[in-house]
Amino acid sequence: MSGTAVEAEIRKFGALAARWWDPDGPMKPLHRMNPLRTRWIAQRIARRHGRSGTDLSGLTLLDVGCGAGLASEAFARMGAAVTGLDAAGEALAAARAHAAAGGLSISYREGGPEDLAAEGARFDAVVALEVIEHVEDRARFCAALAACAGPGAPVFLSTLNRTARSFLLAKLGAEYVLRLLPVGTHDWRMFPTPGELGQVLRGAGLRVTDLAGMTMDPLTGRWRESRDLGVNYIAMAER
């Protein structure tokens, strides 16, 4: 398929579709991380619309690289009208089935953000969580995210930093030692530093206005917001 999605990455995550919703399966780290990252995003969207907490009622949100819908469902439960977008058809099939079983109305589409941008689709917020480290053409990808964001709409990305610590913890530790993720899930060389991410977003006409680290407690497995950007981090960007 054409676009910013990498075929090998599509196949890799499509193969995990059947176990995506297993909280103790290969996506266990995302299950643990999801409450933190979706709450962090929702609070900032709600604040922009003069709301408290995580009230997203009536707002449109695009979840790029949605997989089987972990974040999409969380945002839908907060009241957002969610469009989930992914290039892996197997993951989308799992997403549709899980949303239907939970009584959630989420629009899932196969493709990349450049496809929606070409259609002129615009949203109140655009998110791409744990996606950009799997994208080959980051400039084109971020330009498509920006094009899908309506006037004044923020764009959110979360990813991993390319540091020695992330190599030890997120690559060797998570994949080879603790087996928290399937071996080969990540290519450490593809992790963007905050500076690199900021630069590619600026090229897309966006500037980073909020940035936070996401840190896991190794004893409890729980995630919290922090100032430590050394491994996982999340960013909000605006025009």
N, C-alpha and C positions, 0 to 999 in steps of 0.2 A: 504494500500500500504506500502511497505517496504521503508526504507531510513530514512532520517533525518526529513522529514515532519511529523507534528502531525496531525492526522486525524481530530480532532475537529477544528483545525485551518483552515484546508483545507475547511471543510464544511462551517465554519463561513464566510470566505472571498469569497467562491464560491457563497454564497447566496446574496452577495452584487453586483454580476456581472452586473446585469441589470442597476444599477444606478452608476456604477463606473465612467463613463464619464460625469456625471452631476456635473458641477462646484459648485453647491449649494446643492449637495446631501451628502451622508454619507462620501464621500471621499474628501470633501471640503478642509480639512487641507492639504492633499497631493497635491491637485491642487495648493494651495497657496505656498507650500514648494518646489514644483518641479523645478521651474526655478533656484532657488538658488542651490539646490543640484546637478542638472545636469550640470549647468555652472561650479561649483566648480570642479567637476570631469573632465569635458571636457577640461578645461584650463590646468589641470595637465597632462592629457594624451597628449594633443597637444604639450605642452612644452617638453615632453620627446622625441618627434619626430621632434623637431626643428621647430615647427610651432607656429604661433601666434593665439591668440583668442581661439576659440573653434572648430577649423578645425579638424574633425575626418575622413576626406575623405580616403577611402580605408582601414581603420583599422577595425578589427573585435572586437566586444564587446559582452559579455555575460551578460544579465540582469537576475539575479537569483531572483525568487519570483516576477516576473514582473507584476502579476495581469492582469489587462486589458490593460496594456501597456503605462501608463503615461510617465515613464522614457524612455521606449524603443522607443517611437515615437519621443521624444525630441532628443535622441541620433541619431536616423535615419535621422532627419532633419539636423543634424550637419554633416552628411556624412558617419556615421559609418555603417558597415554591421552588423546589430544587430540580435542576437539570443535571444529571450525572453523565459524564462523557468519558469514554474509554475506547481504546483501539482493540482491546481483547474481547472478542465476542463471547468466549466462554465465561469470563468474569461478569459480563453484563447479564448473561442468562441467570447466573447465580444471584446477581443483584435484584433482578426483576422478581424472581421467585421468592426471595427473602422479604422484599418490600410488600409483595402481595400477601404473604403469610402474616405479616405484621399490620396489615390494613393501612399501609402508607401509600400515598399517591406521589410517585417520583417519576419524572420523565427521563428514561435512560436512552442514550444514543451512542451509536458506534462511530468513531472517527476521532479527529483531533480538533483543537481549538481554531485552527486555521479554517476548518470547514464551516464552523458557526460564524466566524468573523466574515467569511465570504458571503454568508446569507444575510449579514447585517443584524444578527442577533445581539442584543445588549442586555446586561444584567445589573442588578443593584450591587452585586459583589461577585468576584471571581476568585476561586481558590484552586491551588495546585499543590497538594500535600504529598511529600515524598515522591515527587515525579521528576523534577528537573535533573536529578542526578542520573536519570535514565534516558535523557534527551540528548541527541547529538547536536542539533542546530539550536542552541539556546537563544540566540538573537531572534530567530524567526519565531520560536516558541513564545518568548516573552512579548514580542510584538503582537502575536495573536491573542495572548491573554489581555493585553492592553486594549486591543480592538474590541474585545467582547465586554469590556467594562463600560457601563453607561456613564453619562456626565457625573463627575464627582464620586464615582464608584471606586472603592478600594480593591486592590489585588493582593492576595495573601499567598505566600509560598513557605513551605517548611522543607528542610533538607538536612544534610550532614556536611559538616565542615571538613576540609581536607587537611588534617593535622596528624601528627604522630600518634596522638592520643586516640583519635577516631579510628586510625588504622588498627591499633591494639584492641580497642573496645568494640567498635562497631563492625570491624571486618574479621580479624582473627578471633576475638573473644566471642562475638555473637554467632558467627558462622561455624568456626572450627572447634572452639573449646566448649562453650555452653550449649551449642546447637540450638540457639534461640531462633535462628533463621536458616533456611536451606543454603548449603554451600553454593556460592556463585550468585547470591542475591544481589550483591553490590560489587561495583568496580571502584575501588578507592580513588583511582585517578580521576573519576568523574565527579567526585564531590566538589562543589563550588565553595570557595571561601566567601565570607560575607562581602569582602571587597569586590570579588569577581561577580557575585550576584548583583551587587549594587551597580556595577558598571554596565552589565547587560540590561538591567532594568532602565537605567538612564538612557541607553540607546533606544529603548522602546518608549521613551517619553515619560517614564515614571521615576519617582524618587522614593527611597526608603524613608518612612516617617516613624516607624516603630520596629524594634528589634529585640528579641529575647532569646535566651537559651532555654532548652528543655532538658532537664536533668533527671535521670532515673536513680532511685534509691536501690542499690544492689541487694539490700536485705528484704525489702518489701515488694520491689518491682513497681512501685508507684512513681509517677512522673510529676514533676513540679516545675514551675517557671523559675528561672534563675538568670543571673548575669553572665553565666558561663556559656560562651558560644563555642567552646572547644570541640564539642561532638555534634549535638543536635541543636538546631536553632530555627526560629520562625520569624518571618518578616511581613510587615504591611507596607505596601507601596501605593502612592497616589500620583495623580498628574500635578 
